[in-house]
Amino acid sequence: MILEVLNDYCLIHIFQFLSIFDRVRTEVVCKRWRRLSQDSWCKMTRLDMSHLTWGCSTYMINTVMLRKVLLKCGRFLKELHVPNIRETNTTNFNTTVLFIISQHCPNLTSIDVSEIIISVKDLELLLKIHKNITKLTVGMLKNLDYGLNFFQECLELNYFEVCSDICFSGAYLSCLPAQTIRTLIIKRCSRIDDTEFSMGLAKLKNLEHLEIWISRIDKKVMEVISNCCTNLKELQIHELITNCYGFEQYADKLEFINLVNLQVLKITHFPLSEKHLIDIATNCLQITYLDISGSFYVNNAALIAATALPKLEYLYISYLPNITSYGLENIKNLKGLVCRGCPAITDSGIYKVLVSSPRLRLLDISYCPQVTNSTYKFAKMICNSRPTKTILKMYIYGTQILADKHTIICSSSVYMARVKCGAICKGSTSAMFLAELEKLL
């Protein structure tokens, strides 16, 4: 009865939240719903071909159904994500799907085929039709000897990501349109060749965002990042195997003298030295976000050097066993501090941060066992004296604050939660965790 009194605009809006399977079924309810359902397809700009989006975990997406859906919405789509949509996935099936997509989705600007194995010829077919593509995410490519020069025809491609490609050595970075690429992300590629990767990276002169999530990079790549990627605004290096022989010498090749445009720097579980952090504080004066979690060589002197950055707003220093409250001496004007898993930090260090950072909105001191309930009392007193109404969010699991593990305290100025975070998967950062946590609050 409620749906009968809703106006057309409301029904169209509701239809957009239905699964694809349900949206198709609405067209047989009545003539009005058929008309409105057809109108709602033009609002659809992103298609995720996962079972969840289509409406049933056991529903097999066949090519006939795919054609019917794309006839309704294909010309409106801007973004497309093609996961591994069949348990018995074959290259022929993938090829057919990509051919249908090429026929019916002429206006795509973002394509994600990272979860399926496709051939280079299939990728070429996609990119020849969609020359206006700006964002491309790929997984494992077959027949790499076929060549990848067709990348040069994608004159607007500015985002390129490679995920879990065991064949990726870095060679086809040289084929990317060097003038337009601004973002490059490499994840879980186990066969990186230092020479080929560094040669390709050196050609991307306009790169602004570089993420590397691989087990090892050698000194040539470090040198290219230091000397050629001078336009970088964001640099992330994660998941390196830091206990391999000679890695500290390779790490020394990473320099920050030329990286003066950096605004976001995330280097986790990396053997950063005091010299690294002094160079960062001296040369990278635009940094607002710094994450050096798990960098086990960082001591108080190194941290004090890093916190001299004039525009620093967010600092992540989790799992640094050598940091004490003295290392927090120089911190000021932060909006967020995450220092989980720092066993030597005490109440006195947190007091300093609260006093020197009146804009602080996020404080994660989880697994800092020396922090006591007096920190909460001090935080409440400081925040109550703030002229603004900004609330401080504190995460305190693994501290001495509160006896009840499940208690949440909310005051007019402090929100405090004892959230257990032991199930975070290896390789995820506290930044990623807190970003998800923020959505729940």
N, C-alpha and C positions, 0 to 999 in steps of 0.2 A: 504493500500500500504506500509506503514512504516513497519508493522509486517512481510511483505513478504521478506524484505531485511535484517531483523535481523538474526544474526547467531544463532545456536542452543543454545549456552551458554546464550545469552541474553533472548531468549524465555523462557528457563527453569527458569531463575531468575525472569522474569515477572510472570510466572505461580504461583510462590510461594506466591505472594501477592494477588492472587484471593481468593474469598470465595470457600469453598469446593464444593458447588453446581455448581459454574462457572468452577471450575477445572474439574469436571466430564463432563460438557458440551463441554469443549474444545476438548475432545477426539473424538467427532463426526464431527469436522470441516474438517479434512483431515488426511491422513495417517501419515504425518510428525508431525502434532500436537498431534496425538494420541501417537506416539512414545515418543515425548518429554514430553508430560504430564505425561506419565507413569514413565519416568525417573525422573521427578521433585518430585514425591512422596517420593523418597528415601532421599530427603533433609529435609523432614518434621520430626521433632523430638518432636514437641509439638502439641497436639490436644485439643482445647477448644470446647466442645460440646454445646456452646451457639448458639442461633439462628443467632446472628450477624456474628459469624464465619462461619456458614454454608451458609449464604447468603440471608436469607429472614426471617423477623420477624414472619411471619405467617406460615412458613414451619414447618410441624410436622416431627420431626426426628423419623422415624419408624425403627424397628429392621432390616428389609430387607436392607434398605439403609445403616444402620450402618455397617452391615456385609460386604457389597460391598466396602465401604470406607476402612474399616480396613483390608480387603484383599489386598488393594493397599499399605497401609502405616503402618499397625499395627506393623510389625516386626521392623520398624525403630523408632517407638515412644519411647521416654524416659520420657516425661511428659504428664500427662493427667488430665484435669479438667472437672468434670461432674457436671454441674449446674442442677437446676430444669428445665429440658428441656420440660416438658409438664405442662400445666395449671392444668390438671386433673391427677396429678401425683399419682401413686399408688405404694405400696411396691412391688407388683408383677412385675410391669414394671421396677422398679429400679433393681430388682433381675435379670431380663432377660438381661438388659443392662450390668450389672457387669459380668454376665456369658459370654456374647459375648466378652467383653473386655479381660477377663481372657484367652479365647481361642486364640485370635488373636494378643495380645500385650505381648509377652513373655519377652521383654527387658525393661519394665517400671522401672524407679528408683524413680519417683515422682508421687504421686497420690493425687488429691484433690477432695474429695467427701463431702465437707463441706456444700453444699447447698441442699443436698437430705437426706431423712430419710432412713437409711439402717439398717438391722439387724446385730447383731454380727456375725451370721453365714455367711452372705454375705462378711463381712470384712475378716473373717477367710479364705474364699475361695480365695479372692484376695491375701492375704498375704502368703498363702501356695504356690501359683504359683509364686508370685513375691518375692522370698526370698532375692533378691538383692536390694530391695527398700531402699532408703536412706532418703526420705522425704514423710511424710504422714500428710494430713490435713483432719480432720473428723468433721462432724456436729453432729446431733442427732443420737445416736445409740439406737436401740431397743433390748430388751431381754438381758439386761446386766447380768442377773443371769446365762446366758449360760456360762460365763467365758471368760477370755481374755488371757489365758496363751500362746496362739499362738504367741503373741508379742515376746516371748523369742526366737522364731525361726528366727526373722528378725535381723540377726547378724550385719547388716550394717546400721540399722536405726539410724540416728543421728539427725533428725528433726521431731518433733511431735507438731501438733497444734490442739486445740479443739476450735470450734466456735459455739456459740449459742446452746449449748447442755443443755437443762433444766434438764436433768437427771444426769448430770455429778456432782459427789460429790468429786471426786479426788481419789476414791478407785483404779481405774485401772492404776494410775500412778505406782503403785507397780509392775505391770505386764510388764512394759517397760524394754527393755534390758539396764540395768543400766550402763554397761561398754561403750556403744556406743553413748547414747543420749548426744548431745551437745547443742541442742536448744529446748526449751519448751515454747510454747505460749498458754495462756489460755484467751479466749475472751468471754465475755457476757454469762457466766455460772452462773446462779442465785442460785444454790443449793449446793454451795461448803460447804463441811463439814471440819471444821478446823482440826480435828484429822486425818481423812483419807487423806486429802490433804497434811498435813505436814509429815505424815509417808511416803507417796509415794515420796514426794520431797526430803526427807532426804536420800533416796536410790540412787538418781542421783548424785553421787559424782563427775562425770566428766562434769557436766553441765557448759557451758560457756556463754549461752545466755538465759535469763529468762525474759519473758514479761507476765504481769498479767493485764488484762483489765476486772475487775469484780467489783461489787458494794461493796464487803466487804471481807476483810481477817482479821483474828484475831491474837492474840499474838503468838500462836504456830507457825503459818506460818512465822511470822516476826522473831521468834527465829531460825527457821530452815534456813531461808535465811542468817541470820547473822552468824550462827555457822557451817553450813554444806555445803553451796554453795560457798566454798572458792576459786573455780577455775573460778568464774564468771568474764567474760570480759565485758559483757553488761547486765545491769539491768534496766527494765522499769516497773513502777507501775503507772497505770492510772485509772481514772473513779471511784475512791472510794467515798463512801458516808461519807464525813468527819464530818457531823453534828450529827452523832449518839452518844448516850451516851457512854462515856468511850473510845472513839476512840483515844484521845490523849494519854491515857495510853498504848494502843496497839501500837501506833506509836513509843513510847519510846523504845519498844522492838527491833526495827530495829536499828542495830548497824553496824558500818563499820570497826571495828578494824581488822577483819579477811579478808575483801574483798580487799586485797591489789593488786589484778590483774585487777580491774575494769579499763576499758578504756572509756566506754560510760555509763553514768548514766542519766536516764530520770525519774524523780519522779514529776509528775504534780498534782496540787490540793491536796497536801498532807501536813499535819501539821508539816513540817520540823522546827526544833528548831535551835537555835544558836549552841547548843551542837552537833546536827547532822552535821552541816556544818563544825564545827571545827574538828570533827572526820574525815570527808571526806578529808579535807585539810591536815590532819596529816598522814592519813593512805593510802589513795587512790592516790598515787603520779603518777600513769600512766594515769589518766583521761585526755582525750583530748576533750571530748564533755560532757557538763553538761546542763541539762534542768530542772529547778525548777519552771517553770511557774505555776502561780496560787497557789503557796504555801504561803498562806496569812499571816503566822506568821513571814516570813523572813523580817528582818529589815536591816538597813545599816551595823550594826556590823556583822551580820551573813553573809551578802554578801561579805564584805571585807575579812572575814575568808576564804570563798570559793574561791575567786579569787586569793588566794595565791598558788593555784595548779600550779606546775612548767611547765606542758606540756599542759595546757588548751589552746584550739584553738577556740572552738565554745561555746558560752554561751547564753542560752535562759532564760530570766528573765521576761517574759511577765506577765502582770496582777498582779503585786506586788505593792499594794497601799502604802506600807510603805517605799518604796525605793526612795531616793532623789539622787541628783547629787553627794552628798558626798559618797554614796555607790559605785560609780564607780571609786573612788580614786585609788584603788589598781589594776585596770585592766591594763594588758599589753600584747602585742604580740598576740592579737586575730586575727583570720581570719574572724570570723563572730560574730556579736552581734545582738540579737533580744530582744528588750525591749518594745514591743508594749503594750499600755494600762497602762503605768506607769505615772500617772498624775503629779507627783512631780518632774520629771526629766526636767532639763532646758538645755539651750545652753551650760553652763559652764561644765556640766558633759560630754556632747558629745565632747566638745573640748578636754577634758582630754583623752578620748578614742582614738580620731583621732591622737593625738600626741604620745601616748604611744603604739599604735598598727600600725606600718608602713606597716604590711602585710594585713590590714583589707580590705576585698573584699565585705562584705555583712553587711549592717546596716539597720535594720528595726526599725524605731522610730514612726510607725503609732500610732495614738491615744495618742500621748504625746503633749497635747495642749499648753504647755509652750515653745516648741521648735519653733524658729523663722527662718526667712530667713537668718540670719547671720550664722546659722549652715551650710547652703549650701555654702555660700561664703567661710567660713573657710575650709570646706571639699575640695572645689575646689583648694584653695591655698595650702593646705597640700599635696593633691594628685598630683598636678602639680610639686611639689618639689621631688617627689619620683624618685629614679634612675631607677626603673623598669616601665614597661608599664601597670601594673595591674590596671584595672578599678574598682572603688568602686561603688557598686549598693546600692542605698538608696530607701527605701519605706517610704513615708511621709504622707499618708492619715491621716487626723485628726490632722495635725499640722498647724502652721501658715505659713509654707513655701508655697509660690505661691498663687496667687488669683484664678487662673483658675483650677478647680478641675480635668480637663482632660489633663492638660499640662504635657508633658514629656520633660525633659531637658537632652540633651546629650552633654557632652564636651569630650575633649580628655582623661579626667581622672575620670569623675563622670557620672554615669547614674542614673537619678533620676526619679521615677515614683510615681504618686499619684494613688495608687491602692486601691479600696474599698474592704474591706475584711469582711464586716458585715454578709455575707451569709455563713460563715464557720459553718459547723454543730457542734453541741455540742460534745465534746469528742475529736475532732481533735486538733492536736497541731500545733503551728506555724511552727515547723520543717516540718511537713507533707505538710502544705500549701506552704512553700517556696520551697520545693523540686519540687512541681508541677509547681510553678511559674518559677523556673530556666529553666524548659524545654521550656518555651515559649519565653525566652529571647535570 
